[in-house]
Amino acid sequence: MATRSIRHIAWFLVACSAAAAVLAGWNGSRVALRVVAALVVAWVTAAVLIGTDYRDADGFMECRSGCTAVQDVVGIVFFYSPAMLVCVTIGSLAAWITRRVKR
């Protein structure tokens, strides 16, 4: 039961993070750079956990309904950090284009 609620919280955080990533890209370069740095650190940490097999972190692909919290978090971070980077890029490009059009 606890794993199911962790998954719901994780998906909520993914949705909020995507929105925040687009806004960070839209609002300015310093915020966007900090978001990109945090996403890269999170992805590298997940990759290290998978590579070292910390608490069976590399089993996130085949655990299905019996996933541990570590497997859930590592899987979400590993797959959705690149998507968040795309969101930051989209927000940055949209802001850049609208600023260029206003001039």
Secondary structure, DSSP 8 states (H G I E B T S, - for coil): -HHHHHHHHHHHHHHHHHHHHHHHHHH-HHHHHHHHHHHHHHHHHHHHHHHHTGGGGGGGTT-GGG--HHHHHHHHHHHHHHHHHHHHHHHHHHHHHHHHHH-
